[in-house]
């Protein structure tokens, strides 16, 4: 799994795995591995344009977008203990907002 250690943008994110400890795993279309962002329980992350969530009551949940994918702007300053912000929006919501 590639670890996100510096600021980056991910497009075509098919879903995001989230844990209660603040770890986010991003599944990017066409990639074989997740991109992992190691945050903390109090990290600043926001995901909008959510279509549905699987395992919402569990420690590890899968977040899916409205439409095909999320667009994510991710702030990181190291391998672990990142505080964000991480902002993801469904590409469908992003497109309709810019019209």
N, C-alpha and C positions, 0 to 999 in steps of 0.2 A: 504494500500500500504506500503510495507516495504521500508524504506528510507535508502539509502546507506550513511553511516557515516564514513567509513574507507575504506582503499584500498581493492579491491577485484577483482576477475575475474568472469565473467559470460560467460558461454558457452550455446550454443543452443538458442541464442536470435533470435526469429522469426522476430521481427521488433522493431524499435525504434521510439518513438514519441518525437518530438523536438518542443520546443517553442522558440519564439524570445527572451524570458527573460532568456534563458539558462538552462531551466529545461529539463532533458532527462528522459523518461520513457522506461524501457526495458521490453519487453514481452518475457519471457523465456518459452520454450516448457515445457508443463506439469505443469506449475504454474497457479494459478487462478488470481493472482494479478500482477500488474506491480511493478518492482523495480524502485524507483525514486531517481534520483541524482539531487540535487538542486545546480545549478551553477549560474553564472552571465552572463550578455550579452557578456562579454569579456572573458569568460572561454575558455580554450584551449581544444577543442575536435575535433577529426578527425575520419571520417568513410570512409573506402575504401571497394571496392567490392560491390558497390551499384547496385542492379538490377533495381529498380525503386522507385520513390517518389510519394506519393499521397498528394494532397493539397500543392504543392510546393509554390504557391503564397499566401498561407494563413499564419497566425501566428503560427498555429499548423500543422506540417506535419508528415506524417508517412514514414519512410525510411525502405525499404525492401532489403534484401541481394540478391546477385547472389547466386543461390543454395538455400539451406534450412535454413541457420542460420548464425549469426554473432558470433564471439569470441571477447569479450570485456575486456580490462584491464582498470580498473577505479580507479582513485586516488581521495580520499576524506579525509578531515581532520575535518569534523564536519557535522552537519545536514544541514546547509545552507551556501551560499556564497562560495562554492567550486570553485577553479580555474582550476582544472585538473592536469595533462592531462587525457583525456579519449580517448582511441584508440580502435576502433572496426574495424575488418576486416572480410569479409565473410569467413566462414570456408572453402569454396571451393577455394578461392584465397590463403588462408593461406596454404592449402595443396599443391597447385601447386607451390608455392614459395619455399617450403621446399624440393622439389624433385630435 
